[in-house]
Amino acid sequence: MNRIRKGDQVVITTGNKKIKGQTGEVLRVEGDRVYVANLNLVKRHTKPNPQAGQPGGVIEREASIHISNVMLYNPATGKGERVATKVLENGKRIRVFRSSGEAV
């Protein structure tokens, strides 16, 4: 079970001064890398692809961030928190914050 999933709010814990401490929503998770909306933007020069309807030029998009450099955002405390898994009586596994034990 991944600790961070698509749609989670995360805080970036390390990196350059532009993105460190920023919060955003996870767009996708690929292995040990995550893509956060509107953070860690890079510019790519792309050729036009008329079959896909993609224009050419300089396109700005999100670059990946290693999953160890982000923490799940806890709205109750307003900070990034560590996450654990807990098994319920019916055998279902849920994610909980380590500090408070409340479910994500």
Protein Blocks (a to p, Z undefined) as FASTA:
>chain_A
ZZbdghiacddfbdcfklgopacddfbdehjaccdehiaiacddddddfknopaedjddd
dddddfklpccddfknopacdddddddfkopacdddfklopaZZ
